[in-house]
Structure formats: structure tokens, C-alpha cells
Amino acid sequence: MSVDSHLELFTTLFGWAFYGVLWDVLVATGIVYLPFLGILIDNWREPAQGGEFGTVTGLSLRRMEIELFLALLVVVLAGQPAALTPLDAGMLSYEPQPTLADPDPETATVADPQSTYGTDGFAGSPATVNIPIWWYGVIALSSGFNHAVVAGLPTAGDLRTYEQQARLATIADPRLRQEVSDFFSHCYVPARSKYQSERPGNPQVEGLLETYGSDDPDWLGSHIYREVPGYYDSLRPTNTITDWPYDPARDTEYDVDEAPLWGRPTCQQWWGDPDQGLRQKLIAEADFTSGGLSGLVLAIAPALAGENQRDAVAKTILNNAPPIWSSNELVAGNTATTGWRATLENAIKGGLAAGGTITASALFAVTMTAVLQALPMAQALMLLGIYSLLPMVVVLSRYSLSMMVIGAMAIFTIKFWSVLWYLAQWVDQNLIGAMYPDVSVFLQIFANPGEHDAKRMLLNMITTSLYVGLPLLWSGMMAWAGVKIGRSVDAAATPLQRPGRDSGQSASGAAKALFGRGVSTRR
């Protein structure tokens, strides 16, 4: 039997275990017999109020037999846990949906949950739990129906996973962060300044802008600065760079006899060297902090393999951890005030920057990650509550047939949420593909947590409404249908009980009339 989340593997077992405990308490205290006593009293009271007339007693007895039979039927099917329908822990399994990060996920079971559920939390779940026949059939049918529907729906993409993983890519190594800032100060800023002042319009520059986009000069790994002569090929840092060996043919400003330990590579070498270049270090750092971001780029857009893929990864991690100016000569004295006024000015600047960052994050960086993780957990816990409280519902309904139907529809409704979430995911992925048909634009804009894009905010709003609104709409529809069906079941059983009730009411009316006539005669 399949379930819809890792947590539901254990809440299902615990829920029905709590059901058994509560049912045993109701049996031990005699509460389960009270509905039968109520049936006997009701079917005795109404005929007794009318006296012994005609066939009232026989019809009342038949009505009592029918109600007792229906109540016993409900007890057998939906009340008493049955050994014929045990729920074994080995029967439960959960098959996660494939994702970009995990294209072939392992099936989770109670013995191998693939999570901390069952080990650090929700531990000690029973190996076998007896379930009433009716409820066993309901959850088995619901699970099978849901998985059959999902299997028949089109396959949903997984662009949200890339966005989530791209947000995790950052520069955790402080030495690499400092190196990026040094490259920014010694290479990018001079190259950018030269480009802005010269505004070259030769065919080579125009071709690079057409190939890599008009925003190519706006980032550290610009192809214009790397491929057009006079930029990164001629620029070098002012200080030696660690891990770059001294090269006498390049580092001619040093005496060969007193050569330094490290050299000063050109900015082109510093960025693009395939072994120790800055871009390669950024890619390795992105894969380390985000769980293989470069592989996700290829999974989304195989056509970007090679240069575009490496640039996309480097841009992503630089957007998440932008470089800072590292020239101490320019930073020193770069404030209008000194002393306590300088401290106050810096604090205000920092507060405004933090406020802007928080506002932007709240508006644009909030995704459905937390919601998608919370919804299946809420579903599993709600099912746990329903399973646990069913004994009280069964008894308080006086073993009603309509209760069985309404309870079954409640369980089916909540379990069907999984299908609705899959449908919402499919719609979400197709909306992303429609709004960002150019995969390069998607990688640079949609997955960029700092990009203020109206289309992206619209997508998040639509996604939120789908994941939350569809289950609410479905639950409301099923609540209305469940009430209607419950009333229909009660109406179907009413003709069996009506003769005794009508006879009792007729006898009661006749007795009252005779009693009134006798009183008038005495007067």
C-alpha cells in the first residue's frame, strides 16, 4: 500500500494504533453499548406512549430489529478492528517523485525510511495494526486511485528544484571570497572603465554582444574582456596571487635572482585557466554548496553544455555572493565624516542596505520550497488525527450508515490532495516554460534571487494559489457532496423504520383522543 510522504509511513501506523487504544477504552468502559441502549429506549418509548393498539407492538419490534441490525453492521464493518484486515508495516511504501537533484529516488519503507522519521522521531511504530474492514478498504482504494491518476497525468518538469538549488550556491570559503574581490578590483573595474570610456564598436565586439547578450560586459567573466585584445589579456593584479607560480617570461618586473614565490598572472589566465582559474574554483564551490549545480544546468538545458554552462554556474554564485571593493587605498577616507558622525553614517547606510535586502528577499526570494515541504506533512498529520478520532465518531453517531460514508469521503478527500499538488506542479512548470522560453534567460533571471522581475512574482502568486487553493476548493466540494450522500443514505433507510414510527404516532394520537373523550363523559 502506497502513501504520499515519508511522514505518512509512520503517522498511518500510529493513527490506527491510537484507534485501537481508544476503541479498547470505549469497550472497557461500556460506552460502545450506549447507542444500543438508546435504540431500545427510543423504540420502546414511542409505542408505549400510545398504548397497546392494533399491531403497534409488532411493528415497533420490527423497527427495533432493523435499527439494531444496521448498528451491528456498522460495528462489524467500521468499528471493531478486524484480524482479517491487518495493516503491516512491511506493506507501506512511499515512492518520491524524481527531481533534478535526485532523478532516481529510492523507495522509502518503514524499515528503510530514507529520512529521520522512525529513527529520531516517530520511533517505535507498531509492526502490525488491525483495522476495521471498511476503513481498510477506504485507504487502500484511495491510495490506489491517487497513484493511478498521477501515473496517467503528463510528466511534470522540475524547474523549481533548479531555483531552490541555485539559491544555495554561495562562496563559503573566505579565501575564495577574497580572491573574487581582488579580481573584481584589479581586473574587472579597470576593464569595465576602459570599455565604458572607449565604447568599441568593431565587428568582434558586436559579434560577442550578439552571441552572449548585451549584458555581457556587466559581469566578471565577460567574453568581451576575455577575448578582445587590450582588456584581460593585458591587465594584471598589482600583487602576487597565491597558487600562481612565478613566470620569468611574464613577471619581468621582478629580478630573476630574487624572484617571489608566486607570480602575477594576466587577468585572462586568472579567470579562465582550466585547472586553477577563478571560474573553475567558483564552479567547484557552487557544486559543493548547492549539491551539484553544474549538473543541474545540464539537466535543464543540455544545449548549454560547455562554455555557456560554466558561465551560468559562475554567474549564479556571483549573484548570490557578489564581490566587494578590496582596494584599501580607495576605501580609506571614503566617507564624508569622521568620529561618531562617521559611525552613525555607516550604521544608517548598513541599516538601509539590510532593510532593502530584507524587503527584496520577502518580496522576490520567497518561494514555494517551505510550502511544498509543509503541505505533505500537514496532510499526514491530519490523517493521523482522523484515524485516531474515528472511534469516537463511530460511537457518537449511534453507528450510523451515513457516518461511514462521510468518514470515507473525508479520508479520500485529504488523500486526494496529493493528486492536486501534482497537478499544481505540472501547471507551475508549464507556466515557467511559457514565460521563460529562452533557457538562458531562465537561468539568469528566474533563478537569480536578486532579480526584481514582475513575471517571477506573478508566478509565485499563481503557484501559491494553486497549491493552497485547489485543496481548499476540492475539500469544500467534497464536504457538500458528503453531506448530500449522507442524507441520501439516511433517506434510504427511513422506509424500513417508518411503519413502526407511524404506528406509534397513530396509536399515540388515538390514545389521546380516547382519553379526552373519556374525560368529557365523566364531566
Steps between C-alpha positions, in 0.01 A plus 500: 500500500647831389494821703572857395790613720781374720311611809180320401686168521495541877194715565287233332623232739481725806155627403349152482689395813336793683168391348542155660587651837200732499265223386622274778433775755149550364435127522644468851290789631184374330453817296475298177176347632325830570379548138328158518331604824385820330349301212309277744369794702387696193317204350336419836407855596304603191263197490465504877379860489220392267379192693430151367302549181492268201837382374703779655709264707588278206591790273705664772688177557575476129627857497722420798637192325587701187679775692690250714601305189630816328687603814661157533595514133676832554679361807626199307605694190614836638541466875671186622862456377505180297772238479392440140642837393831558680719790397857377499795741502657302217201583278556877509730676255557846359638571154633860481462691178821521294678835517798657331702452816387137535374364166470142630385518864488188713168370627455578868364236737454475874813284521697740276324838529767707318444766766524560875136399545481171684847541647534838672129581485183291484704202617345183638218468250312167524589228252137397446173677574150356456263731312121478456411352163324810371783743576763262364313490171467880498873573542599223258259631235608861557871420469452289189274759337743783567801321359306388195398861427856630546634229271254608233583872519778654287845507651572824684831677461720602788613856440423598858767261625758687296384828651520358850846354447622817327411698812728278704805569285728737688866561576558334834881511483620842626823469299305452179274791591806720545643381169176592323513847654862538393413401144213747505728783609808424290341363182131566458490865612787612272362300207150632555626857526698464176201351320270780617742768391588351161163349404658282229271418211718270292353182346660277763330683785168510315520127436571422865210718612270323258618158616513554876249781545517874548565454873821303442726792606317520835658202674847381593526226235404720204602349167578847368761555770635148454514481120547856376865613513584777741290385793562189714792389284699811596369568851674345802456530878731735686600229749599138466219246508527193720525165317611666177866405433752766408557524122821687401368556147190670639605643836784710360471767771675266745867417507555140399755457778250629759185357349190487726333176594184580301445692180254748350291331232311693237134549575421270211706221657371576845139457392506232232776254586335153485689373804529785748312785339254702705201382296590136559530567873157667501345202320652258751374716788150517349488122463618461860248740656198422282528128438626497142365816338701453179336161446155654549570756229576220255188312610282805425675611181729240339559746215695724740774243554842657498572871521142617562451243776815608684408865464147434634637334813756774557236772457268330746753475780621856438143627519454324834838618637592817313857630525591806704752772431831394645724799426599637839636817341155592371307377800706705744346843556206420271253657740392855554531498875719364776462399862153438641339658194677249277380216723143628482522544122630147450232360728227678301645375173522147635144514631364622168690229316374234739145630474517498123638148502227378736228668296629359174534156652147511641356614168700309243701227675210327674431181307281199543780293653372520856138464389571192291675338793234597754189396305569123495589516868171675578316240292663212690425655839137570407456138397657399833237706680214353297614141554544560872160661559288272283389277795335796670328600175375146446349477848360855523326457164311205652656272239350691210542386140531861387797539738683223313450676169593846627810365678609315187461812292700702754794257478479485121484879477815559703696225326397639161688821584813327371349482152407867514854596601638302210259681269607835649864406445430412137324833442782687675772342287311574179444860604872541566581353159248726329620818672870417460526321165869591470681270740791742529261770619347255745837410648607862535173667608258252653763322708668826600384586853593864450302554181188711549277356233122553483447176312677306770290657776189417298612139469552468873154643569337260255693205639399586854134524403518165320670303777274642770185590310441176313485286819269756663269503199502121478436458872203738486350316204544163670353629828186603315486169312563302821210667680272431204602135483462460877148636484421268210618199700281603794206552265552154352482341847197704607233284321614198699440683825191703404225238566584463866543875544170579323314232698632636824399855407150379391452303820614798702246722321219246549581463869494874551164528321348214704637645821351836419159344419501309829566814696213681325256212582589514869433867504 
